[in-house]
Amino acid sequence: MSARRLTARLVGLTEQHPYTAAVRAHAGFELTNSDDADVVVLAVPLADRPAAVEQTVKAGKHTVVHGVLAEDPDQAAELAALAQNQGTVCLPDYHVRFQPAVRAARAAVAAGRVGLPWNVQGDLISSDTAAKPASLAVHAIDTVRALTGLPVRTVRRTDAGSVLLLLLTHDHGVTSTLAVGHAPGAATHRYRISGSHGMLDVDASKPAWAGGASMAGLLTELHTAVVTDRPAELSLDDAVAAQRVLTDVRTAEGSTA
């Protein structure tokens, strides 16, 4: 990583938020309250988010957007196009794909370790009863897209109280089954990839010592893209793709709600 440090301003994040600690600990960033910051990390309410992203991007700031980019996927697509036209690096905070175990699994799948993948099972269950299934779903959807390298083509859902079951189909007959939601004392975050030559079980909550490694990985990706002009592997286009799936989830047939 380049030794150049970027100044970063946090908007809407408390001192206790994991991203505050991640930015503070990252060697490539220096926290500032100045409007002249190189990077802005946005965590504003969803109703205010599109306008905040637009304002930040038009100001020429590189941006990390916390949560869903916009309620309307078409509006999200407009923001993605704006960022591309402005030449700024803008990432959704889909940091799970940078978690060490997930990155290792992505490499293994790409190398053919499981043969031709045909199914991914994912469980993202939070012990926080305030966690919203839809907010968790965007992370699980992005992680499956990263693991398989395949877009989501169709969606079905089943509602089971605080847990949402998503049945996704991808290209080449690949399917995904994702359980997202919350249950007291039952925090689980894992993915099982089945293929023609084997199976890979990925515990995205381990190793415990990795701590905020996934957030650090996302910040490193942002830093590298800014200082080297190399395109980041993650962009607002990924946020648009996840949001379109989430929109389809809300209107999908197969709901028991």
N, C-alpha and C positions, 0 to 999 in steps of 0.2 A: 504494500500500500504506500502511496506517495506520502512524504512527510508534511505536505501542505495541510494546514488545518483550516477548516471551514467554520465560520461563525454560524450558530444555529439559535433561532428564537422559538420558544415553545408557546403556543397559543391554545389555551383551554386545558392545559395539563397541570395537575397539582404536583407539589414537590414529592408526594408519595407515589406518583404514577410510575410504573415500570419503565416507561420510555424516558422519563426525566433522568432516572438513574442510568439508563443505557447510554443516553447522549452524553451525560456527564462523565461516564467512564470510558468513552470511546476516544482513542488517541487522535482520531481525525477531526474531532469537533471541539468547539469551544462555545459554551453557552453565553448568550448575550440577550439583553432586553432592547437592543437597538433596532430601529426600523431598517438599518442598513445590513442586516444579517444576510449571509449567503443563502441560508436554508431556513425554511419555516416548517415546523411540525404542527399541523392543524388538528385540533380535537374539539371542534365546536359542535353545537347541536345540529342534528340533521337538517332542520329547517333552514339554518343559516349556512350550511356547508357549501352548497354550490356557489353562492355569491362570494364566500370567503376564498374558495379555491380560485375562482375567476379573478378576483382582485389580486391575490398573491401571484398568480401566474403572469398576469398583465404587468405586474411590477418587476417581472424578470427574476423572481425568486424560485429556486429549486424547492420542491415541496414533498412532504410526506403527509398523506391524508389518513387520519385515523378513522376506521369504520367504513361504512358504505359511502360511496362517492356522492350519490344522489338517489332520491327515491325513484325517479324516472330514468330508466336506462338510456333513453334518447338524450336526455339532458346530460347524463354521464358521458355519453359518446361525444357530445359537443365540447365538454370540458377536456376530454382526451385529445380531441383534434386541436383545441386551442393550445394546450401544452406543447403538442408536437410542432405547431406553427411558430410558437414563441421560442422554441429551442431550449426549453427548460426541462430539467430532469424531475419528473413527478411520479411518485410511487404510492400506491395504496399500501397500508401497513400489513400486508399479508405475509407476516414474518415466519409462519410455520414452515413454509417451503425451505427456509434457511436453517431450520433446526438440524443439528448434526446427523441424527438418525434418519431423518427424512432425506437429507442430501445424499447420504450413503445409499439409501434405498433407490433413489432416482438413478444414481449411477449404476446400481446393480441391474435394475430393470432395463436401462438403456444398453447395458452390456450383454443382455440376453440371459441373465442368471436364472430367470424363471421361465425362459422360453417365450412364447407368445402369450402375453397377459390376456385373461378373459374376464376377470372380475376383481374388483377392489371392494373390500368391506371396511368401513370406517366408523369409529365411535368417538365422538367429541362430546363428552358429558361433563358438565361443570358441577362442582359441589355448591356453587353460588346460586342460590334460589332466585336471585334477581337477574341472572343471565337470560337473555332472550334467545330462543332457538334460531331466529333469523340472523342475529348478529354472529352467532357461532357458525351458522351454515356457510357464510361467505368464506370463512377460513377453511372449512372442510372441503368446499367445492374447489377453491383454488389449489388446495393441496393435492386433491385427486387429479386435477388438470396437470399439475406439475409432475406428479408421479407417472402418469400415463402419456403425457404429451398430446393428449387428445381432447378435442372440444366436446361439450355436452350437447347432445342432439335432442333428446326427449326427457321429460320429467314426469314422475308420478310421486304422490306423497300419501302418507298415512299419519294422522295426528293421534298421538297417544298421551294426552295430558301435557306434561311438561317436556315431552320428548317428541321430536319430529323425525319421521322415517322417510328418507328420500330414495327413490329408485330412479337411477339415471342410466341412460344409454349413450354410448359413444360410437365413434367410427369402428369399423371392423368387427362389430358384434360384441365389443367390450361393454360390460355393465358395471355399475357401482351401486352399492347399498350403503347409505350413510345414516347413522343415528346421531342426532344433535339435540341438545337440550340440557336440562339440569336435574339433578337428583341429590338430595342431602347425603353427604358422606360417600358419594360414589364417583368421584372424579376419575375419568378415564379418557385417554387420548391415544388411540392406536389405529393402525391401518394394516390390513392383511391383503396381500396381493397374490392372487392365484394365477398360475400360468400353465402352459402345456408341459413344462419340465420341472415344476416345483412351486413352492409357496414361500413368501417372504412376510414375516411378521414384524411390524415396525411399531415400537412403543415411543411415541412422540413426546412423552413426558420424561424420558430418560435419555442419557444418564443424568441423575439429579444434580451432579456437579456442574453440568452445562449451564444451569441457571438461565440467564438472559441471552444465551448464545444465539438464539434465533433473531432477536431484535438487533444484536450486535452484527449479525450477518447481513441483515437488511440495511443497516447503516453503512456497513462497509461497501455493499453494492452501490448505494447512493453516492458515497464518497468517491469510489473508483470511477463511476460514470461521469461525475462532475469534473474531476481533475484530469481525466485522460480522454474525455469525449467518446469513450466507448459506450455503446448503448447498454443500458441495464437490462438484465434478463426479465425484470418485472416492470410493468408500466401501467398507466391508467387504462390501457386496452384490456388488461387482465381484470381490472375493477369493473369495466363495462361488461365483460364476459360473465363474471360472477353475478353481477346485478341482473343481467338478462335471465340467468338461470333462476335466481331468487324470485324474479317477477313471475316466471313460469311456474315456480313452486306455489306461489300464492293463488294461482288460477288453475292449477293442475287438477285433473280428474283423479279419483281414487282417494280423496280425502274422506276420512270418517268423522270429521268435525261437523 
